[in-house]
Amino acid sequence: MPKVPSMEEIVSSIYDGVKNAWDNHYRFSLRKYWLWAAPECYITSHIFDALGELFKDFGHSLILEESIANVLENSNGIYPGKYPSELKPEYRSDIAIYWNNETIRGIIEVKLLRSRSHDLKGISKDVRRICEFLKLKDKVEKSENRRFTGQFGILVVYTDEHDNRKSAREKVENRLSKVESLVSDKVNKNGLSFKKVRGIFEVPEVRSAWGVTIFLIKH
């Protein structure tokens, strides 16, 4: 069997999934609306489908809205003591990726940042959850002598803008730059690293632009 898809290939598939979500929503709404008008889960479902195509020959499984309780148990992330508030068992991760031995490989969080919202609290919460998840590696492998199976966390942030007065592209770029600064600060403070992939697309016929940044966070 060939090697399983790399983390970079996973990011590439997520990128394609977001683009498919935008294209389909714009087309099926007869070019009247872009993704700000859709629920966040619409983007998540397209990412899920794109990853399903990537993994279909490798035995990986994908779970939508996986509980953090299952994420902890199936990544060998259980350890004695109190867990960070970001890892409450009742919380859910948008997508969980499992290795073919039914242990967790990574988690994915998806955020639709609407044009009129300047509140990054939801994004900040997702970054903290990913960081706390990955930091379990040191806790369980040092104290429990058990291998933690989580390899990465991915944050996907989509935004768009329509503006007759100022460049919509410029507004999208500025908004994503603020997100990227926030993620960089939190990831670095937690002793982790990340790579990002950003895409910005203009839609001249409706004077709009949309963009996405995908953060691959790991040790």
C-alpha positions as CSV (number, residue, x, y, z in Angstrom):
1,M,0.0,0.0,0.0
2,P,1.3,3.5,-0.8
3,K,2.2,5.9,1.9
4,V,-0.8,7.6,3.6
5,P,-1.5,11.2,2.5
6,S,0.9,13.7,4.1
7,M,-0.2,16.6,6.3
8,E,0.5,18.9,3.3
9,E,-1.8,16.8,1.1
10,I,-4.5,17.1,3.7
11,V,-4.2,20.9,3.8
12,S,-4.4,20.9,0.0
13,S,-7.6,18.9,0.0
14,I,-9.1,21.2,2.6
15,Y,-8.2,24.1,0.4
16,D,-10.0,22.4,-2.5
17,G,-13.0,21.7,-0.3
18,V,-13.4,25.4,0.6
19,K,-13.1,26.4,-3.1
20,N,-15.8,23.8,-4.0
21,A,-18.0,25.2,-1.3
22,W,-17.7,28.7,-2.6
23,D,-18.2,27.7,-6.2
24,N,-21.2,25.6,-5.6
25,H,-22.9,28.0,-3.3
26,Y,-22.4,30.9,-5.7
27,R,-23.5,28.9,-8.7
28,F,-26.6,27.4,-7.0
29,S,-27.7,30.7,-5.6
30,L,-27.7,32.0,-9.2
31,R,-24.7,34.3,-8.5
32,K,-26.6,36.3,-5.9
33,Y,-24.9,35.2,-2.7
34,W,-21.5,34.1,-1.5
35,L,-20.6,32.1,1.6
36,W,-21.4,34.7,4.3
37,A,-25.1,33.7,3.6
38,A,-24.5,30.0,4.3
39,P,-24.2,28.2,7.6
40,E,-20.7,27.3,8.7
41,C,-21.4,23.6,8.4
42,Y,-21.8,24.0,4.6
43,I,-18.1,24.7,4.3
44,T,-17.3,21.9,6.8
45,S,-19.3,19.4,4.8
46,H,-17.4,20.2,1.6
47,I,-14.1,19.8,3.4
48,F,-15.3,16.5,4.8
49,D,-16.1,15.3,1.2
50,A,-12.8,16.5,-0.2
51,L,-10.9,14.6,2.6
52,G,-13.0,11.5,2.0
53,E,-11.8,11.4,-1.6
54,L,-8.2,11.8,-0.4
55,F,-8.4,9.0,2.1
56,K,-10.8,6.6,0.4
57,D,-8.0,4.1,-0.4
58,F,-6.1,4.3,2.8
59,G,-8.4,3.1,5.6
60,H,-8.6,6.4,7.4
61,S,-12.0,7.3,8.8
62,L,-13.5,10.8,9.2
63,I,-16.0,11.8,11.9
64,L,-18.0,15.0,11.9
65,E,-18.7,16.7,15.2
66,E,-16.6,14.2,17.2
67,S,-16.8,14.7,20.9
68,I,-13.7,15.8,22.7
69,A,-14.3,12.8,25.1
70,N,-13.7,10.5,22.1
71,V,-10.8,12.5,20.8
72,L,-9.1,12.2,24.1
73,E,-9.7,8.5,24.5
74,N,-8.9,7.6,21.0
75,S,-5.6,9.5,20.9
76,N,-4.3,7.9,24.1
77,G,-4.7,11.4,25.6
78,I,-6.2,10.3,28.9
79,Y,-4.2,11.2,32.0
80,P,-4.8,11.7,35.7
81,G,-5.8,15.2,36.9
82,K,-7.7,18.2,35.7
83,Y,-8.0,18.9,32.0
84,P,-7.9,22.4,30.5
85,S,-11.3,24.1,30.0
86,E,-10.8,23.9,26.2
87,L,-10.9,20.1,26.4
88,K,-14.2,19.6,28.2
89,P,-15.6,16.2,27.2
90,E,-18.9,17.7,26.0
91,Y,-17.2,20.0,23.4
92,R,-17.0,18.8,19.8
93,S,-14.4,19.1,17.1
94,D,-15.7,19.9,13.6
95,I,-13.8,17.0,11.9
96,A,-11.7,14.2,13.4
97,I,-9.3,12.2,11.3
98,Y,-8.6,8.7,12.4
99,W,-5.6,6.5,11.5
100,N,-6.6,3.1,10.1
101,N,-6.0,1.5,13.5
102,E,-8.9,3.7,14.8
103,T,-6.7,6.1,16.8
104,I,-6.9,9.9,16.2
105,R,-4.5,11.4,13.8
106,G,-5.7,15.0,13.9
107,I,-8.6,17.4,14.5
108,I,-9.9,20.2,12.3
109,E,-11.8,23.3,13.3
110,V,-13.6,25.5,10.8
111,K,-14.6,29.1,11.2
112,L,-16.7,31.4,8.9
113,L,-15.7,35.0,9.9
114,R,-18.5,37.2,8.6
115,S,-17.7,40.6,7.2
116,R,-19.4,42.7,9.9
117,S,-17.9,40.7,12.7
118,H,-14.7,41.8,14.3
119,D,-15.0,39.3,17.2
120,L,-12.2,36.8,17.0
121,K,-13.1,35.0,20.3
122,G,-14.4,31.9,18.5
123,I,-11.2,31.6,16.5
124,S,-9.1,32.1,19.6
125,K,-11.0,29.4,21.4
126,D,-10.5,26.9,18.6
127,V,-6.7,27.7,18.5
128,R,-6.5,27.1,22.2
129,R,-8.3,23.8,21.9
130,I,-5.9,22.6,19.2
131,C,-2.9,23.7,21.2
132,E,-4.1,22.0,24.4
133,F,-4.9,18.8,22.4
134,L,-1.4,18.7,20.9
135,K,0.2,19.5,24.3
136,L,-1.2,16.2,25.6
137,K,1.7,14.5,23.9
138,D,4.2,15.6,26.6
139,K,1.8,15.0,29.5
140,V,0.8,11.4,28.6
141,E,4.1,10.2,27.2
142,K,6.1,11.5,30.2
143,S,3.7,10.6,33.0
144,E,1.9,7.6,31.5
145,N,4.6,6.1,29.3
146,R,2.1,5.8,26.5
147,R,2.3,7.0,22.9
148,F,0.0,9.9,22.0
149,T,-1.3,9.4,18.5
150,G,-2.4,12.9,17.6
151,Q,-0.2,14.4,14.9
152,F,-1.7,17.8,14.1
153,G,-4.5,20.2,14.4
154,I,-5.8,22.3,11.6
155,L,-7.7,25.6,11.8
156,V,-9.6,26.8,8.7
157,V,-10.8,30.4,8.6
158,Y,-13.0,31.7,5.7
159,T,-14.1,35.3,5.2
160,D,-15.6,37.5,2.4
161,E,-16.4,41.1,1.6
162,H,-18.5,43.2,-0.7
163,D,-17.6,46.8,-0.9
164,N,-18.4,49.5,-3.5
165,R,-16.2,52.2,-1.9
166,K,-13.0,50.4,-0.9
167,S,-11.2,47.4,-2.3
168,A,-13.0,44.2,-1.1
169,R,-9.7,42.4,-1.5
170,E,-7.9,44.8,0.8
171,K,-10.5,44.3,3.5
172,V,-10.3,40.5,3.2
173,E,-6.5,40.7,3.4
174,N,-6.6,42.9,6.5
175,R,-9.1,40.6,8.2
176,L,-7.0,37.5,7.5
177,S,-3.8,39.2,8.6
178,K,-5.4,39.9,12.0
179,V,-6.4,36.3,12.3
180,E,-2.9,35.1,11.3
181,S,-1.4,37.4,13.9
182,L,-3.6,36.0,16.6
183,V,-2.9,32.4,15.7
184,S,0.8,33.0,15.5
185,D,0.9,34.5,19.0
186,K,-1.1,31.7,20.6
187,V,0.7,28.9,18.9
188,N,4.2,30.3,19.7
189,K,3.2,30.9,23.3
190,N,2.3,27.2,23.6
191,G,5.7,26.1,22.2
192,L,4.2,24.7,19.0
193,S,4.7,25.5,15.3
194,F,2.5,26.1,12.3
195,K,2.4,26.5,8.6
196,K,-0.2,28.5,6.8
197,V,-1.8,28.4,3.3
198,R,-3.7,31.5,2.3
199,G,-5.8,32.2,-0.8
200,I,-7.7,35.3,-1.8
201,F,-10.0,35.5,-4.8
202,E,-11.8,38.5,-6.4
203,V,-15.3,38.3,-7.9
204,P,-15.4,41.5,-10.1
205,E,-18.9,41.1,-11.4
206,V,-20.3,41.6,-7.8
207,R,-17.5,43.7,-6.5
208,S,-16.6,41.2,-3.9
209,A,-13.6,39.1,-2.7
210,W,-13.3,36.1,-0.5
211,G,-10.4,34.4,1.2
212,V,-9.3,31.5,3.3
213,T,-6.3,30.8,5.6
214,I,-5.5,27.2,6.6
215,F,-3.2,26.7,9.6
216,L,-1.5,23.4,10.1
217,I,-0.4,23.3,13.8
218,K,1.9,20.7,15.1
219,H,4.9,20.0,17.4
